[in-house]
Amino acid sequence: MVGVVDQSVSPPSFSEELSKELASAKIQFVEGLGHWLALEAASIVIELIAKFIDEKSTIIAFSDGSHHGHKPPLSS
């Protein structure tokens, strides 16, 4: 979850409460931005989400030999 510190519409406490309900949640707060964080600082949000995904990624092996969540192409 990415939130902002000085936010009255959805204050940090809302994010903290919500994260308790999500087993793999991680909260990252950004200072100096408003309610439209994803629009105001898209590059920051993308970087934080990419870092989270990278930290959480695992190699998934399937019985058909595929991995990384991608199945091999279908034979024609």
C-alpha positions as CSV (number, residue, x, y, z in Angstrom):
1,M,0.0,0.0,0.0
2,V,1.3,3.4,-0.8
3,G,-0.1,6.3,1.1
4,V,0.6,9.9,2.0
5,V,1.5,11.3,5.4
6,D,-0.5,14.5,5.5
7,Q,-3.9,13.3,4.2
8,S,-7.3,14.1,5.7
9,V,-9.4,12.2,3.2
10,S,-7.8,8.8,3.9
11,P,-5.3,9.4,6.8
12,P,-2.4,6.9,7.4
13,S,-4.4,5.3,10.2
14,F,-6.8,4.0,7.5
15,S,-4.0,2.3,5.6
16,E,-2.6,0.9,8.8
17,E,-6.0,-0.6,9.7
18,L,-6.5,-2.0,6.2
19,S,-3.1,-3.6,6.1
20,K,-3.9,-5.6,9.2
21,E,-6.6,-7.4,7.1
22,L,-4.2,-8.2,4.3
23,A,-1.7,-10.9,5.1
24,S,1.1,-9.8,2.8
25,A,0.5,-6.1,2.9
26,K,3.4,-3.6,3.2
27,I,2.8,0.1,3.7
28,Q,5.0,2.8,2.3
29,F,4.1,6.4,3.1
30,V,5.3,9.3,1.0
31,E,5.5,12.8,2.3
32,G,4.6,16.1,0.6
33,L,1.9,14.7,-1.7
34,G,-1.9,14.7,-1.6
35,H,-4.9,12.4,-2.2
36,W,-4.1,11.8,-5.9
37,L,-0.7,10.3,-5.2
38,A,-0.8,8.0,-8.2
39,L,-1.3,11.0,-10.5
40,E,0.9,13.4,-8.7
41,A,3.9,11.1,-8.5
42,A,3.3,8.1,-10.7
43,S,7.0,7.3,-11.0
44,I,7.3,7.0,-7.2
45,V,4.2,4.8,-7.0
46,I,5.5,2.6,-9.8
47,E,8.9,2.2,-8.2
48,L,7.4,1.3,-4.9
49,I,5.0,-1.3,-6.4
50,A,7.8,-2.8,-8.5
51,K,10.0,-3.1,-5.5
52,F,7.2,-4.8,-3.5
53,I,6.5,-7.3,-6.4
54,D,10.2,-8.0,-6.7
55,E,10.5,-8.7,-3.0
56,K,7.4,-11.0,-3.0
57,S,8.1,-12.8,-6.3
58,T,8.9,-16.5,-6.2
59,I,9.6,-18.9,-9.0
60,I,6.5,-21.1,-9.6
61,A,7.2,-24.4,-11.2
62,F,4.4,-26.2,-12.9
63,S,4.2,-29.9,-13.7
64,D,4.4,-29.2,-17.4
65,G,7.9,-27.6,-16.9
66,S,6.9,-24.0,-17.2
67,H,8.0,-21.5,-14.5
68,H,7.6,-17.9,-13.4
69,G,3.9,-18.1,-13.7
70,H,4.0,-18.5,-17.5
71,K,2.9,-21.7,-19.2
72,P,4.7,-22.7,-22.4
73,P,3.0,-21.7,-25.7
74,L,0.4,-24.1,-27.0
75,S,1.6,-26.4,-29.8
76,S,-0.2,-25.9,-33.1
